[in-house]
């Protein structure tokens, strides 16, 4: 089993590229979209940040810290 894992570790550079066969699954596409959506949600209130909404912005920015995986 160690030999197989060493072989897979050498293929690590292919991640995210044209030869990433696992990256084309619906689950992986959804994961990448969630990352984009999360970054947009955190960045969205920044242009209108004021003293009255800074608490909400801080709470929103802290949500990704709760995500594991």
KAMO-V224435 format. One record per helix or strand of 3 or more residues. SS is the DSSP state (H for helix, E for strand). FROM is the first residue (numbers start at 1). TO is the last residue. Records with the same first field share a line. If there is no record, write none. Layout:
BEGIN
SS->FROM-TO  FROM-TO
END
This chain:
BEGIN
H->2-14  21-24  26-48  54-66
END
